[in-house]
Amino acid sequence: MREDLQKAVTVARALGDPTRLRLLREIAARGEISCVALVEAVGMAQATVSHHLKVLVQAGLASVRPEGPFHRYRPVPGALEAHAALLARALSPPARRPARRRPAAPAASRTTKGATP
């Protein structure tokens, strides 16, 4: 599979999980948020949230910044727009090549039945 299509699949899988989509919405709404605050916001176990955040980071939808013992997450600007553009290109029909025309035979090689030179 082409690398750009593999990237589209990775992002689609990341966005396809309701928990990850919820986490990404929280991150986007706050601009930057710690894992601790996300755990409190979504009411899930820290290990579960950390796993989903790792998938979002690997898909290029969020970035992580260590701050002491904590990690803060931000949305990656333009990531969703890039994904949408990639999908549009991947799903659009291929461009059709114009039909090749056969070159006409030279006049000297054309013969007519019954004609004498």
Buried (B, 14 or more C-beta within 10 A) or exposed (E): EEEEEEBBEBBEEBBEBEBBBBBBEBBBEBEEBBBBBBBEBBEBEEEEBBEBBEBBBEBBBBBBEEEEEEBBBBBBEEBBEBBEEBBEEEEEEEEEEEEEEEEEEEEEEEEEEEEEE
